[in-house]
Amino acid sequence: MSDKVAVMVNGQAEVEFDRNKPLTDLQKTYLDKMDQEMDKGIHLSGEAIAQPDQIQRAKFVANALLESIQSEDEPRIAATCSWLAVRLPELKQVRADLKDESFSIDLVFDQEHKNQVQVAFDPSASKSSFH
């Protein structure tokens, strides 16, 4: 199990959940309520699913997470990210790509997010001896 889950949107880290920080009883109860609501069925990609499996639930919650990030709904971001991290202990990343009005989401179980350093490169400003 990875200690952290990173949420990436268009290649940029938006949220990171640390599994080493325990949830409060109230938070655990809220995650259980989320499960109870999904037990009643969900809509995923326009399809009604009466008895969603764990991956369908994860996709549904990941969609809600992305919507929450877009609307800057911090409590909902925390709840949906917590659900994904707790219910999918092997999850390492949620990767979302936004394009206009559409988006795609990938749940990544085999690759941890590594901090990346962005380097700006301006060839015209370079005074290198490379020709």
DRENDRENLO-311839 format. One line per field, with one value per atom (N, C-alpha, C): chain; x negated, y negated, z. Coordinates in steps of 0.001 Angstrom, whole numbers, padded with zeros to 6 digits, always signed. Layout:
DRENDRENLO-311839
ch = A ...
xx = X ...
yy = Y ...
zz = Z ...
end
This chain:
DRENDRENLO-311839
ch = A A A A A A A A A A A A A A A A A A A A A A A A A A A A A A A A A A A A A A A A A A A A A A A A A A A A A A A A A A A A A A A A A A A A A A A A A A A A A A A A A A A A A A A A A A A A A A A A A A A A A A A A A A A A A A A A A A A A A A A A A A A A A A A A A A A A A A A A A A A A A A A A A A A A A A A A A A A A A A A A A A A A A A A A A A A A A A A A A A A A A A A A A A A A A A A A A A A A A A A A A A A A A A A A A A A A A A A A A A A A A A A A A A A A A A A A A A A A A A A A A A A A A A A A A A A A A A A A A A A A A A A A A A A A A A A A A A A A A A A A A A A A A A A A A A A A A A A A A A A A A A A A A A A A A A A A A A A A A A A A A A A A A A A A A A A A A A A A A A A A A A A A A A A A A A A A A A A A A A A A A A A A A A A A A A A A A A A A A A A A A A A A A A A A A A A A A
xx = -000841 +000000 -000888 -000566 -001273 -000774 -001656 -001263 -000420 -000580 +000089 +000820 +001864 +002588 +002480 +002014 +001893 +003021 +003600 +004633 +004022 +003898 +003261 +004322 +004310 +005213 +004353 +004466 +003653 +002167 +001715 +000307 -000166 +000713 +000350 +000947 +000143 +000643 +001624 +002837 +003874 +004105 +004103 +004418 +003532 +003144 +002423 +003036 +003371 +003950 +002907 +002657 +001683 +002423 +002233 +002911 +002408 +001270 +000731 +001484 +002265 +003069 +004417 +004705 +005956 +007188 +008265 +009538 +010227 +011005 +011805 +012994 +013657 +014849 +015927 +016056 +017044 +016730 +015470 +015073 +015333 +015021 +015274 +016765 +017578 +019031 +019512 +018940 +019336 +018998 +017832 +017466 +018446 +018870 +019874 +021192 +021564 +022794 +022666 +021482 +021262 +021493 +020977 +021185 +022668 +023375 +024811 +025577 +025202 +025851 +025568 +024332 +023987 +024619 +024925 +025633 +026990 +027536 +028844 +028728 +027493 +027261 +026608 +025933 +025243 +025468 +025152 +025126 +023678 +023187 +021806 +021776 +021250 +021185 +022560 +023572 +024929 +025649 +025019 +025615 +025995 +027218 +027656 +027092 +026451 +025873 +026504 +027333 +028091 +027202 +026238 +025348 +023892 +023366 +022005 +020950 +019947 +018819 +017833 +016748 +015802 +015162 +014819 +014199 +015209 +016447 +017480 +017707 +017725 +017860 +016676 +015477 +014278 +014337 +014789 +014918 +015953 +017055 +018109 +017562 +016842 +016283 +015188 +014386 +013347 +013974 +015099 +015818 +016261 +016807 +017240 +016046 +014911 +013695 +013282 +013281 +012892 +013859 +015151 +016139 +015889 +015527 +015271 +014031 +013013 +011803 +012133 +012923 +013288 +014104 +014972 +015812 +015189 +013984 +013255 +014060 +014740 +015546 +014658 +013954 +012953 +013495 +014656 +015153 +015432 +015974 +016269 +014976 +013985 +012680 +012115 +012159 +011622 +012363 +013684 +014481 +014228 +014244 +014079 +012653 +011681 +010293 +010076 +010651 +010551 +011176 +012351 +013024 +012123 +011562 +010699 +009473 +008841 +007622 +007894 +009012 +009335 +009915 +010819 +011500 +010647 +009648 +008743 +007307 +006908 +005601 +004410 +004588 +003487 +003433 +004416 +004452 +003298 +002609 +001481 +001759 +002518 +002810 +004199 +004777 +005955 +005475 +005524 +005075 +006276 +006453 +007556 +006996 +007543 +007200 +008462 +008420 +009559 +009309 +010325 +010264 +011634 +011691 +012950 +014008 +015070 +016171 +016058 +015033 +014907 +013672 +013663 +012512 +012396 +011196 +010970 +010269 +010556 +009971 +009366 +008140 +007477 +007149 +007445 +007043 +005752 +004690 +003365 +002978 +002764 +002436 +000970 +000231 -001117 -002236 -001921 -002955 -002686 -003611 -003470 -003859 -003239 -003592 -004908 -005809 -007083 -007051 -007554 -007629 -008477 -007971 -008667 -009099 -010196 -010694 -010532 -009842 -009665 -010839 -011458 -012598 -012209 -012311 -012021 -013274 -013107 -014251 -013996 -014868 -014796 -016106 -016102 -017343 -017995 -017209 -017792 -018585 -018280 -018987 -020181 -020343 -021418 -022764 -023775 -025128 -026034 -025513 -026241 -027255 -028257 -029243 -028807 -027611 -027102 -026631 -027025 -026623 -025890
yy = +001182 +000000 -001248 -002159 -003430 -004350 -005201 -006123 -007280 -007623 -008816 -008530 -009319 -009318 -010735 -010843 -012145 -012291 -013473 -013785 -014782 -014346 -015142 -015600 -016883 -017417 -018084 -017582 -018080 -018101 -017044 -016908 -017671 -018429 -019217 -018595 -018493 -017967 -018968 -018508 -019365 -019051 -017756 -017313 -016118 -016012 -014828 -014379 -013098 -012533 -011645 -011882 -011103 -010066 -008810 -007727 -007563 -008146 -008041 -008906 -009848 -010693 -010017 -009581 -008846 -009743 -009123 -009829 -009853 -010883 -010943 -009994 -009710 -008858 -009488 -010805 -011509 -011340 -011441 -011265 -009832 -008856 -007453 -007209 -007798 -007665 -008270 -009398 -010038 -009149 -008502 -007588 -006420 -005929 -004854 -005326 -006580 -007135 -007247 -007591 -007634 -006244 -005215 -003838 -003479 -003870 -003570 -004238 -005455 -006144 -005425 -004984 -004277 -002889 -002311 -001021 -001120 -002324 -002552 -002644 -002662 -002772 -004101 -004102 -005305 -005467 -006650 -006906 -007176 -006420 -006548 -006568 -007644 -007816 -007652 -008197 -008156 -006840 -005890 -004570 -004393 -003916 -003611 -002253 -002214 -000974 -000712 +000325 +000618 +001128 +001970 +002539 +002337 +001146 +000858 +001656 +002125 +002793 +001722 +002156 +001217 +000283 +000789 -000063 -001061 -000648 -001585 -002670 -002290 -003279 -004249 -003695 -004533 -005538 -005102 -006019 -007102 -006706 -007649 -008696 -008231 -009141 -010011 -009439 -010227 -011335 -011039 -012082 -013196 -012812 -013808 -014611 -013952 -014640 -015698 -015338 -016291 -017478 -017196 -018285 -019191 -018596 -019368 -020243 -019712 -020508 -021693 -021443 -022521 -023608 -023222 -024202 -024677 -024179 -024551 -024275 -023138 -022709 -021881 -022559 -021916 -020747 -020884 -019736 -018508 -018733 -017610 -017030 -017872 -017379 -016443 -016881 -016074 -014746 -014781 -013557 -012574 -013061 -012152 -011609 -012446 -011988 -010967 -011219 -010274 -008940 -008977 -007726 -006910 -007549 -006838 -006251 -007022 -006563 -005429 -005509 -004499 -003237 -003395 -002238 -001503 -002195 -001581 -001714 -000868 -001034 -000924 -000327 -000202 -001370 -002268 -003412 -004361 -004773 -005688 -007069 -007106 -008385 -008377 -009552 -009814 -010841 -010480 -011391 -011812 -013117 -013654 -014577 -014449 -015343 -016066 -017385 -018222 -018815 -018733 -019353 -019953 -021273 -021983 -021499 -020892 -020427 -018952 -018275 -016843 -016575 -015396 -015009 -013493 -013038 -011609 -011448 -010332 -010058 -008662 -008560 -007265 -007041 -005844 -005436 -004637 -005084 -004487 -003725 -002429 -001569 -001139 -001422 -000875 -001909 -003184 -004210 -005352 -005535 -006639 -007946 -009015 -010345 -010763 -011231 -011774 -013273 -013993 -015443 -015751 -016642 -017005 -018460 -018741 -020107 -020586 -021705 -022265 -023187 -022985 -023800 -024555 -025882 -026702 -026750 -026526 -026520 -027514 -028490 -029494 -029427 -028757 -028592 -029913 -030960 -032243 -032886 -032515 -033087 -032242 -031108 -030187 -030692 -030617 -031024 -029807 -028723 -027462 -027423 -026587 -026410 -025341 -024801 -023807 -024518 -024003 -024629 -023646
zz = +000000 +000000 +000000 -000859 -000938 +000174 +000687 +001747 +001236 -000042 -000564 -001864 -002069 -003337 -003887 -005115 -005772 -006781 -006824 -007808 -008782 -010036 -011077 -012078 -012404 -013420 -014485 -015709 -016827 -016473 -015794 -015469 -014248 -013619 -012447 -011188 -010135 -008863 -008258 -007982 -007398 -005924 -005594 -004239 -003923 -002663 -002222 -000901 -000822 +000393 +001054 +002335 +003095 +003929 +003582 +004297 +005730 +006058 +007416 +008415 +007928 +008816 +009018 +010240 +010467 +010308 +009838 +009723 +011081 +011312 +012534 +012392 +013503 +013452 +012576 +012649 +011830 +010344 +009983 +008584 +008115 +008962 +008613 +008411 +009270 +009148 +007842 +007453 +006197 +005003 +005028 +003939 +003874 +005036 +005068 +004457 +004724 +004133 +002617 +002147 +000699 +000106 +000779 +000314 +000303 +001349 +001431 +000296 -000036 -001158 -002472 -002652 -003889 -003942 -002775 -002738 -003436 -003490 -004126 -005645 -006157 -007595 -007942 -009089 -009556 -011053 -011548 -012989 -013366 -014327 -014758 -016272 -016832 -018291 -018928 -018280 -018815 -018622 -017955 -017750 -016282 -016042 -014682 -014278 -013124 -012611 -011247 -011184 -009967 -008833 -009168 -008149 -008581 -008356 -008822 -008061 -008815 -008168 -007681 -007070 -006457 -007485 -008648 -009672 -010227 -010438 -010898 -009855 -008587 -007509 -007540 -007730 -007756 -008903 -010067 -011205 -010911 -010291 -009923 -008941 -007924 -006922 -007543 -008436 -009112 -009961 -010610 -011361 -010418 -009261 -008277 -007760 -007590 -007152 -008167 -009432 -010473 -010522 -010435 -010404 -009200 -008067 -006849 -006996 -007651 -007892 -008791 -009831 -010758 -010066 -009129 -008436 -007121 -006817 -005602 -004337 -004313 -003166 -002232 -001328 -000476 +000353 +001021 +001801 +000926 -000254 -001156 -001735 -001993 -002440 -001373 -000120 +000980 +001104 +001012 +001168 +000033 -001201 -002339 -002418 -002127 -002132 -001010 +000147 +001264 +000909 +000284 -000090 -001011 -002026 -002971 -002271 -001405 -000734 +000251 +000955 +001967 +001343 +000395 -000195 -001231 -001777 -002758 -002242 -001295 -000655 -001602 -002760 -003718 -004709 -004651 -005567 -005268 -006321 -006167 -006764 -007871 -008517 -009135 -009182 -010006 -011021 -012293 -013355 -014182 -014285 -015079 -016153 -017334 -018437 -018863 -018775 -019156 -020524 -021364 -022686 -022963 -023017 -023257 -022273 -022776 -021927 -021570 -022062 -021791 -020926 -020332 -019533 -019497 -019192 -018982 -017641 -016988 -015678 -015702 -015204 -015062 -013595 -013116 -011778 -011942 -011294 -011477 -010209 -010378 -009248 -009232 -010293 -010415 -010490 -010300 -010439 -009472 -008526 -007588 -008259 -007803 -008299 -007667 -008483 -008009 -008219 -007236 -007407 -008625 -009430 -010653 -010567 -011208 -011268 -012698 -012855 -014186 -014476 -015603 -016009 -017267 -017196 -018370 -019232 -020504 -021419 -022533 -022616 -023672 -024446 -025620 -026378 -026759 -026952 -027362 -026224 -024995 -023857 -023438 -024061 -023696 -024202 -023341 -023728 -023684 -024155 -024138 -025269 -025102 -026164 -027154 -026994 -027943 -029205 -030353 -031624 -032473
end
